[in-house]
Amino acid sequence: MLSDYFDAMHTQDMDKFDRVFHTDVVLYSAQTGELNRRPYDVYREAVVNRESPESKGEERKDEILLIDEISDTAAMAKVQLQMMGGVMQDYLTLIHIDGRWQIISKIWERVGDVA
């Protein structure tokens, strides 16, 4: 599932996007000092309408920093990836439902710039 997540973020393959994100997902960030909250439909539309890192020729660098499986149906993953000129870290809350793992919430932060 995390491989599909990294693919979706880099290539904007919307089939993989729809597979990894639960339709009730919410994304959060507070980088600007204010809460940025994006539900599934808002986030999906933003991804569809932006130029993919792949099409911009950006180097792909993905890393799984931590996986913590709480139970057979709940887990958390901390990942890092490069996109849009930045180094991003995400905390992904995962649920196992409908026979597969899906992201139910995402907290993200830009932690640096691509050198």
C-alpha positions in Angstrom: 0.0 0.0 0.0 2.8 2.5 0.8 4.4 1.7 -2.6 1.1 2.7 -4.2 1.0 5.8 -2.0 4.5 6.9 -3.2 3.5 6.1 -6.8 0.4 8.2 -6.5 2.2 11.1 -5.0 5.0 11.1 -7.7 3.0 10.2 -10.8 -0.5 11.3 -9.8 -1.9 7.9 -10.9 -5.5 8.5 -9.7 -6.4 4.8 -9.7 -3.7 4.3 -7.1 -4.7 7.5 -5.3 -8.3 6.2 -5.0 -7.0 2.8 -3.8 -4.8 4.1 -1.0 -7.0 7.0 0.3 -10.2 6.2 2.1 -13.0 8.5 0.9 -13.4 9.8 4.5 -9.7 10.8 4.7 -8.8 14.2 6.0 -5.3 15.8 5.6 -4.0 18.3 8.1 -1.1 20.8 8.2 -0.4 24.0 10.2 2.7 25.2 8.4 1.3 28.7 8.0 0.3 29.0 11.6 -3.3 28.2 10.7 -5.0 24.8 10.4 -5.1 23.6 6.8 -7.7 20.9 6.6 -8.5 19.0 3.3 -11.1 16.3 3.0 -10.8 13.7 0.3 -12.7 15.5 -2.5 -10.8 18.8 -2.0 -7.4 17.0 -1.9 -8.3 14.8 -4.9 -9.2 17.8 -7.0 -6.0 19.6 -6.1 -3.9 16.5 -7.1 -5.8 16.1 -10.4 -5.2 19.8 -11.3 -1.5 20.1 -10.5 1.5 19.1 -12.5 2.9 15.8 -11.2 6.5 15.7 -9.9 7.2 13.0 -12.5 6.1 15.2 -15.4 8.3 18.0 -14.0 11.3 15.7 -14.0 11.7 15.8 -10.3 13.9 13.1 -8.7 11.9 10.5 -6.8 13.2 9.8 -3.3 10.8 7.9 -1.0 11.5 6.5 2.5 9.5 4.6 5.1 10.8 5.9 8.4 8.5 4.0 10.8 5.5 1.6 10.8 3.6 1.0 14.0 0.9 -1.7 13.7 -1.5 -1.1 16.6 -3.7 -4.1 15.7 -4.9 -6.1 12.7 -7.0 -3.2 11.6 -5.1 0.0 12.7 -1.6 1.2 12.1 0.5 4.4 11.6 3.3 5.0 9.1 5.8 7.9 9.1 7.2 8.4 5.6 9.4 10.9 3.8 9.3 11.9 0.1 10.5 14.6 -2.2 8.1 16.6 -4.3 7.3 20.1 -5.4 10.9 21.1 -4.5 10.5 20.1 -0.9 11.3 17.3 1.5 7.9 16.2 3.0 7.2 14.1 6.0 3.8 12.5 6.5 2.2 10.7 9.4 -0.4 8.4 7.8 -3.0 6.8 10.0 -4.1 3.5 8.4 -7.1 1.3 8.7 -7.7 -2.2 7.3 -11.2 -2.2 5.8 -12.8 -3.7 2.8 -10.0 -6.2 2.5 -7.1 -3.7 2.2 -5.1 -1.0 4.1 -6.2 2.6 3.4 -5.1 6.0 4.7 -7.8 7.5 6.9 -5.8 10.6 8.0 -2.6 12.3 7.0 -0.6 15.0 8.8 2.1 16.5 6.6 4.9 19.0 6.9 7.6 20.3 4.6 10.8 19.7 6.5 13.3 21.0 4.0 14.1 21.8 0.5 15.5 19.6 -2.2 19.2 20.4 -2.7 
